[in-house]
């Protein structure tokens, strides 16, 4: 049907441009930091007279740009960017998970904590306590970095199972001491049932008596009576 005279044609429809999500300059709070959390602060290129590297900072404000408190070279607050802040604990590392906080005698803080492994850092930290298959989402303020002594002690205990390590940590917490002050558990050898004891060999007998025979391959003690064990084995073969 032809349009009538004087009628204006319908203008073509203009589709709205797609919304493009851009990461703001300086990054976002991808680790889910909250006020009071401690983190690493990369201070390279912040000030010309500041030594490059990273230092521990505390979050004072969260928003588009975070505000932190640093103690080097002097205690002061600083407005920075999210891409300069990183967790103190790396993915896969072990750390302390504070289950309950308390105060002991003399006003000293006494927290109940368990050893855990950091499994996720984004969008919030997730940990798995040792000797457990379940993971849980926590806050960064509930996690504590292992000190140098605890880290070295756990490095020496790599050969034991998580169940044994949990018992060792429980014993250390009960005694109120560190991990290095508790001796690792020693597994006892399983006892053989009665009537199935292994008969002692010639080498076992010779070791109890003292030095072995000087003949190559002989497992008997020195100055033994009779032929060497190698000769008796050859006779049995014949």
C-alpha positions in Angstrom: 0.0 0.0 0.0 1.5 3.3 -1.1 1.9 6.0 1.6 -0.6 8.8 1.3 0.5 12.2 0.2 1.9 14.4 3.0 2.5 11.5 5.4 6.0 11.2 6.7 7.8 7.9 6.3 8.7 6.1 9.5 12.3 6.6 10.5 14.5 3.5 10.6 14.8 2.0 14.1 18.2 2.5 15.6 19.4 -0.3 17.9 21.1 0.7 21.1 24.8 0.0 21.2 25.7 -2.9 23.4 26.8 -2.1 26.9 30.6 -2.6 27.3 31.9 -3.3 30.7 35.3 -1.9 31.2 37.6 -2.6 34.1 38.1 0.7 35.9 41.5 2.3 35.9 43.5 0.8 38.7 41.6 -2.5 38.8 38.8 -3.9 41.0 38.6 -5.5 44.4 38.9 -9.0 42.8 40.1 -10.6 46.1 37.1 -9.4 48.2 39.2 -7.4 50.6 37.4 -5.8 53.5 38.1 -3.0 55.9 40.8 -4.1 58.4 42.3 -6.8 56.2 46.1 -6.9 55.8 47.6 -7.3 52.4 50.7 -6.8 50.3 51.1 -3.3 48.8 53.3 -2.9 45.7 54.9 0.5 46.2 57.0 0.6 43.0 56.5 3.9 41.1 54.5 5.4 44.0 57.1 7.8 45.2 60.4 8.7 43.7 62.2 8.3 47.0 60.5 5.0 48.0 62.4 1.8 47.6 60.8 -0.6 45.2 59.2 -3.7 46.5 56.2 -4.6 48.6 55.2 -4.0 52.2 52.4 -5.0 54.5 49.4 -2.6 54.5 46.1 -2.4 56.2 42.9 -1.5 54.4 41.1 1.6 55.9 38.5 2.2 53.2 37.2 0.2 50.3 35.6 1.7 47.2 36.6 2.6 43.7 40.0 3.5 45.1 41.1 1.9 48.4 42.7 3.7 51.2 45.5 1.9 53.1 47.7 2.4 56.1 51.5 1.7 55.8 54.2 1.9 58.4 57.2 2.5 56.0 59.0 4.9 56.0 56.5 6.3 58.5 52.9 5.5 59.6 50.5 7.2 57.2 47.4 6.7 55.1 47.6 6.5 51.3 45.0 6.4 48.5 46.1 3.8 46.0 44.7 1.4 43.4 43.4 -2.2 43.7 45.9 -3.7 41.3 48.6 -2.8 43.7 47.1 -4.9 46.5 47.7 -8.6 46.8 46.9 -11.3 49.4 49.6 -12.2 52.0 49.0 -15.9 51.4 49.5 -17.4 47.9 47.2 -20.0 46.3 48.1 -23.5 47.6 50.0 -22.4 50.6 49.2 -23.5 54.2 48.1 -21.0 56.8 46.4 -20.7 60.1 42.6 -20.5 60.1 41.3 -18.8 63.3 38.3 -20.6 64.5 37.7 -18.6 67.7 39.4 -15.6 69.2 39.9 -15.1 72.9 42.1 -13.5 75.6 44.1 -15.5 78.0 45.8 -14.6 81.3 47.6 -11.2 81.3 45.5 -9.9 78.4 47.4 -12.0 75.9 45.4 -13.0 72.9 44.7 -16.7 72.8 43.1 -17.9 69.6 41.9 -21.4 68.7 43.1 -22.1 65.1 43.6 -25.0 62.7 46.0 -25.5 59.9 44.5 -25.1 56.5 45.4 -24.9 52.8 44.3 -21.9 50.7 42.3 -23.3 47.7 40.8 -20.1 46.2 41.6 -16.4 46.3 38.8 -15.0 44.1 36.2 -13.7 44.7 36.8 -14.5 48.3 39.3 -16.8 50.1 38.4 -20.5 50.4 40.3 -23.0 52.6 40.4 -26.7 53.3 41.4 -27.6 56.8 44.0 -30.5 57.0 42.6 -34.0 57.6 39.3 -32.8 56.0 37.8 -33.1 52.5 35.4 -30.1 53.0 36.3 -26.6 51.9 34.7 -23.4 53.3 34.7 -19.7 52.3 36.2 -17.4 54.9 37.4 -13.8 55.2 41.0 -12.7 54.9 40.9 -11.5 58.5 40.4 -15.1 59.7 43.7 -16.2 58.1 47.1 -15.9 59.6 50.5 -16.3 57.8 52.7 -19.0 59.2 55.8 -17.7 61.0 59.2 -18.8 60.1 59.5 -21.4 62.9 56.2 -23.0 62.1 57.0 -23.1 58.3 60.3 -24.8 58.9 58.7 -27.3 61.3 56.0 -28.2 58.8 58.7 -28.6 56.1 60.4 -31.3 58.2 57.1 -33.0 58.7 56.2 -33.5 55.0 56.6 -37.3 55.3 53.7 -37.8 57.7 50.0 -38.0 56.8 47.5 -35.3 57.4 45.9 -37.4 60.2 49.2 -37.7 62.0 49.8 -34.0 61.5 46.4 -33.1 63.0 47.2 -35.2 66.1 50.6 -33.4 66.4 49.0 -30.0 66.2 46.3 -31.0 68.7 49.1 -32.1 71.1 50.9 -28.8 70.6 47.7 -26.8 71.3 47.0 -28.8 74.4 50.5 -28.2 75.8 50.5 -24.5 74.7 53.7 -24.8 72.8 54.8 -24.6 69.2 55.0 -27.3 66.6 58.8 -27.7 66.9 58.5 -28.5 70.6 56.4 -31.6 70.0 58.0 -34.8 68.6 56.4 -36.4 65.6 54.6 -39.6 66.1 56.5 -42.9 65.5 54.6 -45.6 63.8 55.0 -49.0 65.6 55.8 -52.0 63.5 52.8 -54.4 63.1 53.2 -57.5 65.2 53.3 -60.8 63.4 50.7 -63.3 64.4 51.8 -66.2 66.6 53.1 -69.2 64.8 54.1 -67.2 61.7 57.4 -65.7 62.9 60.1 -65.4 60.3 62.9 -67.8 60.8 66.2 -66.0 61.4 68.6 -66.2 58.4 72.3 -66.8 58.3 72.9 -63.1 57.9 70.8 -62.3 61.0 72.8 -64.8 63.1 76.1 -63.5 61.8 75.2 -59.9 62.5 74.4 -60.8 66.1 77.8 -62.6 66.5 79.8 -59.8 65.0 81.9 -59.3 61.9 81.0 -61.2 58.7 83.2 -63.8 57.0 85.8 -62.4 54.6 84.8 -64.8 51.7 82.9 -62.8 49.0 79.2 -63.7 49.1 79.3 -65.5 52.5 76.7 -64.4 55.0 78.2 -66.2 58.0 80.1 -64.7 60.8 83.9 -64.6 60.7 85.7 -67.8 61.8 82.5 -69.8 61.3 82.5 -73.6 61.5 81.9 -75.6 58.3 81.8 -74.4 54.7 80.8 -71.0 53.6 77.2 -70.3 52.7 78.1 -69.9 49.1 79.5 -73.5 49.0 76.4 -74.9 50.7 74.1 -73.2 48.2 76.1 -74.7 45.3 75.7 -78.2 46.8 72.0 -77.7 47.2 71.7 -76.7 43.5 73.6 -79.9 42.5 
